[in-house]
Each structure stands twice: as C-alpha cells, then as structure tokens.
Amino acid sequence: MLQVLLKDTISVKRGLSPITFIQFGTIRYRFHTNNRVKKTDERKLLLPLPPTYRRDRKDSHRLLSTRFTMPEISQRGFEMPASPIRKLAPLSDAAKARGTKVYHLNIGQPDLPSPRAALEAIRNIDRTTLEYSPSDGYRFYRENLTAYYRKYDIELKPEEIIVTAGGSEAVLYAFMACLNPGDEIIVPEPAYANYMAFAISAGAVIRTLPSTIESGFALPHIDDFEQLINERTKGILICNPNNPTGYVYTPQEMEQIRLLVLKYNLYLFSDEVYREFIYNDTPYISACHLKDVEEHVVLIDSVSKRYSECGIRIGALITRNRKVHDTVMKFCQARLSPPLIGQIAANASLQENGSYMQHNFDEYKSRRDFLIERLNRIPGVYSPMPQGAFYTLARLPIDDADRFCSWCLSDFSFEGQTIFMAPATGFYVTAGLGKNEVRIAYVLNKSDLEKALVVLEKALEAYPGRR
Ligand SMILES: Cc1ncc(COP(=O)(O)O)c(C=O)c1O
C-alpha cells in the first residue's frame, strides 16, 4: 500500500517543484524534483494524515492530482496536533444522533453557574458603542486584579498584568515573546495538550519528562530535568495545579524548580488557572512567590475555570520582566484588544463574595472524593487521588485508550447511555505513554457522575480489548 501510493504520487508529481511532504505513520517523506523520496524526520508526529492523503489505493491518483492544483498548507499547520479532548466529538455527535445519552467526562468545561454578578453586569451593559479596549486590558480591571492576587500573597502592579483572550492567548504570547524557533522548553508530562500546539505555533520545541501514575504524577527527579538541559533550553513550563493529573507541586518541588531556573537562567512559565481548586493540605506555592526569579516568571491565568466563564475569553499574562512585558504587548497591539464584554463580566466576578467560591470548591471536592473512590472500586481500574483542579488520569484494564474511548462512543451503550472520555495519549509526547490511561473531568453533577461510572464499569466488562 505504501509503495503503490508513493509510486502514484511520484508519477503525478513529476516535473513539479519540490514542495511536498507526506507522512506515513511516524515517518515523513519529502519529495524532490528528481523524484527521490527522502526520509526527513523520524520524530513522532502526533498527527492524523490530512484528508487529502487518506485515500485508498483506488482513487489516490485522482485525489492527489486535485491536490497538486492547490497551494500547499503550511508545514506548521500540518504539524498542529488535533485536540485529544475534541477529536472524538464527531463520534459523540453521531451517538447523540442515534438517541444515545452521552456523559461528557472529556472536557474541562465547568457545569457550575457563573457568578450572578457577572451575568448581571452583562445584562446591564450601559454603552452605546462596543469599543476596542486598551491592548493590555482596562486599567480598572487590572487594578482590581491586583487586589485579587494580594489575597494569594502575590503583590503586583497593574502594569505587570496583561489581559488576554483566555489563558490560551497568554500561553501563545508567552512563547512568541520569549522563544525563538528551535528553542526548547521542558515540560513534565502528561501535560495540557494545547501547550504542544502553542509551541508548534511559536516554532519552539517541547521536551518532556515523564511523571508516572504510580508516583501520583509527582514532579520528575531534578536530575532528569538537568539531563534535558542544553544550549537550546530556554524555559520550564509547569501547570500547577495540574491539568490533566490534578497534581499540586509541593514547596520542595517548587524550590527545586526555582534553583534550576536560577542555575541555568531559564524562563519559568507557570500556568496556575486552577489555583482556586486545591483540596488537600498542600499549600499553594505560586511561581510568583519564588524569590530571586521574579523576572524569570511568566504567569498564565484565566477566569475560565475559577468562575465557570470559559465563554467570555478572559485570561491574563503576568510578568515583572519589563522586556517580556513590552514584547508581549507588541503581539497584543497587533491583535488590538482583549474582549470588551468579557472584561466587564470578569471584573464584576471579582466582587463575588467568598460563598460563591466556597460552594464551587466544596462541590468539586465532594465530586472528586466520590469519583476516585468509585473508580478504584471498578476491577482493574486505578486512579491516584488528585489534589487539585477537576481532573484525574485513571488507568484502565484495556489495550488502547484511543480505541476504547472511540469504541464507547461508536459501538457501546448501556441502557441508552454512553461516556465520552479523553484518551491520555494526547497529553503525552513520548510515544507509547498513557496507552491505557484516560482523563476524566468531574464537571458533571454527582448523580450524572454516578450514572457515567456505571456505564464505564459496564463498558469495561464488554470491551473486546480488555486486559
Ligand atoms: C491548564 C490550562 N491552561 C490554560 C487553559 C486555557 O483556558 P482558557 O483559554 O479558557 O483560559 C486551560 C483550559 O482548559 C487549561 O486547562
């Protein structure tokens, strides 16, 4: 199959300029005008083939001919991974179209209501023009944010806060401002999958260090970090509390990271969008608390999770480093403005008294306790106790999590219901890791969570690839 496809491709390609990259499995081929096929890259690329390449032998010739009449998509676009959280969505849509009830355990979309003050503020918007806001966000909002951070012992000036379109934009601009193409950042894996996508956008390279389910996904040993550091290493990226593992870094681990940052003069990108949700006694140590690395730290933040406000697209990039700040601002100026209405809602959310946060905290904690206890009662299933955020990575008695998650949506239902989980492979970069793990988000009420767990247990009993 591979050879025939290549032959067809070459015959179509003859005489055209050498622009084509085609990937088969983990190997990418480059085509030259002399029609020699050159293997260029054996790195693992976590990509499905673009649809134009996914042809069977019969019609490959015709479809490839069509493709060659079109300009090529960018190599960067080709390398962008599909979201492991959303890629099974078509199967879920099909299950729903068949009338199956799908429990969404796949996505970190909080189900709890947004603060009433935010909804009121949107209802009462008293403006005649919905204008651009300043590129770094409204000053009144940034001033109010300083009071919010002070509650966590983080002293900031409004000039050190840049309002972004979600934490997502903050990660992207942090990378764009601090990293050159080819620069490396070290990230403990499993990791929030979009870091990989943003690194590709910036041309940066993510080097990962595996953490293991057996250790509850604790920070890998510091020597392992040092082994990865080379002249291209520019930073360390942590997510604390962690998505997807729920791990919260201990003061000792944060100190180790601090020493590494100092010793090798690195940036420390710290994504702390889940700081409100730390359920154990582990104290919250922000990267902004660390001494002597103040200018190395780029903090990523968002209101999406803390106020259940994913849709208003408000986040923040925080840096005490003026050069980084001014560079990030150039990207912000190019995109003009963070969302106006989102800032109004996020600002109003800051007035929310403690009872709103307390209620959400208690709810997630009680779901976590329930979920982990129930998961570990299912034969062959293991989940460590996550200390924060609202996810867990669980190990299942299965051959392949991607296959199992797809199978649950397309081939299985129990009493008209099924489950949508995120295969953990998408959160790892190292090939083969997470093959029997899934990420489960506890963003369903307890009653639905309970039903979803019954479905999971039944699915595991019925799954042909059970181990
Ligand atoms: C760890 C982490 N960082 C950043 C984000 C980005 O969130 P948003 O762009 O909605 O602020 C998410 C979203 O799930 C996340 O889990």
The ligand as an SDF file (V2000), in Angstrom:
LIG
                    3D

 16 16  0  0  0  0  0  0  0  0999 V2000
   -4.0780   24.1910   32.2620 C   0  0  0  0  0  0  0  0  0  0  0  0
   -4.8580   25.0660   31.3560 C   0  0  0  0  0  0  0  0  0  0  0  0
   -4.2990   26.1990   30.9470 N   0  0  0  0  0  0  0  0  0  0  0  0
   -4.9390   27.0280   30.1160 C   0  0  0  0  0  0  0  0  0  0  0  0
   -6.1990   26.7190   29.6560 C   0  0  0  0  0  0  0  0  0  0  0  0
   -6.8400   27.6650   28.7090 C   0  0  0  0  0  0  0  0  0  0  0  0
   -8.0490   28.1140   29.1520 O   0  0  0  0  0  0  0  0  0  0  0  0
   -8.7290   29.4210   28.6010 P   0  0  0  0  0  0  0  0  0  0  0  0
   -8.1140   29.7860   27.3110 O   0  0  0  0  0  0  0  0  0  0  0  0
  -10.1750   29.0960   28.5000 O   0  0  0  0  0  0  0  0  0  0  0  0
   -8.4700   30.4500   29.6430 O   0  0  0  0  0  0  0  0  0  0  0  0
   -6.8130   25.5300   30.0510 C   0  0  0  0  0  0  0  0  0  0  0  0
   -8.1310   25.1380   29.5490 C   0  0  0  0  0  0  0  0  0  0  0  0
   -8.6120   24.0540   29.7150 O   0  0  0  0  0  0  0  0  0  0  0  0
   -6.1230   24.6860   30.9330 C   0  0  0  0  0  0  0  0  0  0  0  0
   -6.6430   23.5490   31.3750 O   0  0  0  0  0  0  0  0  0  0  0  0
  1  2  1  0
  2  3  1  0
  2 15  2  0
  3  4  2  0
  4  5  1  0
  5  6  1  0
  5 12  2  0
  6  7  1  0
  7  8  1  0
  8  9  2  0
  8 10  1  0
  8 11  1  0
 12 13  1  0
 12 15  1  0
 13 14  2  0
 15 16  1  0
M  END
$$$$
